[in-house]
């Protein structure tokens, strides 16, 4: 499976995150620009208005104080010319025709008549009424955006004797925007450029672990269960990565288990084939010899038949053991349990094994602390289980030895079978319950290596366990532990 990212660039998480962040930043920047320009423009205009009104008022006061009060009307023109030259704005003064004593005509730069019907008439009229008036407009005469302020001129008695009109060029909206926009755009672009770089870091931080997890998931899908995300974070992404890592560990464990099972299965087949091969080979050889008619001697023939029968029995035992083991291992196979007296089971097996034990002059000693020891179980299976152990104890003991059987009832039922036989090598000890395991001592020619595996299965199916301890040369002890039957008998 391809590890490289085949998702189209515009569908990639990084790209989407980056785009989201970038668009968000861009919108914010544009909004800030627009709001700023609007406020800046309003503020500038307002300042301009205040400034113009103040100027008009100061000028009007100056006229009252310096000229009207003193009567120095002739000096006004000189002052006016100098002022206009300096200020660069147009100042018009009008005498109020409606006043009782209008302002001296020498101080009026323009006559009210020529103002009539003009666009400034309204402003000047409002000044004549004692108000300040302001207007910002495109002026046809100047062909520019102009701010015009009109203010009343008072005589010493406070009567409105005239009006002053201040005309000044004002930067239009576009000019203000143009001036400030350059600055704002420049700073916004710089801020955006820096933010876009920071956004790359953010987007990478979020998208990189996800693409790492994707690669890990692909690796897992391809069967590489050693693959880990290697992400350590304290957030939800970290949690997810941890989960992916746990998943990979679990998959690895399962894979190991699967391989072990597979190996066990293969071993099992090869063991079964191996165990069957010997008797089949022997049977075939004997049968061929018999078919050839070479052997005529009665005693030899009897020997042949006996050997063939023994091999058939051994095969029968092997197949029987295998069937039983597979039955025991099948969780669907239920053991029919009934109350069983273990003392009775042991009487039974000692009777059966007695003949072989006697042959080797082996004494079987039973120690019991009560005449009846009940447990729930399948009589035949329990008998078979203990029989395997007793058989082995006899098989692996030398002549004239004793086998000690202890039946103890405490909070559990404990059954131990101790022999004084050859013992088990420590290396073999952990394997003796495995299927087909036979120690290399060679004293076990007739065994299939299935006995202890069957015993253990039966013990487990009865809710119990089997343990072994052994000292080589001194003997072995097999100990069973079963839960006590709750009922009293
Ligand atoms: P088998 O049916 O061949 O006896 P088991 O599963 O009963 O196989 O036993 C497995 C191996 O455990 C035997 O081959 C033997 O080496 C060892 N073993 C079992 N019981 C004893 C014992 N009492 N003393 C010494 N070795 C034992």
Boltz pocket constraint, residues with backbone or C-beta under 6 A from the ligand:
constraints:
  - pocket:
      binder: B
      contacts: [[A, 388], [A, 389], [A, 392], [A, 393], [A, 396], [A, 419], [A, 421], [A, 422], [A, 423], [A, 424], [A, 432], [A, 434], [A, 437], [A, 438], [A, 439], [A, 440], [A, 444], [A, 446], [A, 447], [A, 448], [A, 449], [A, 450], [A, 451], [A, 452], [A, 453], [A, 476]]
      max_distance: 6.0
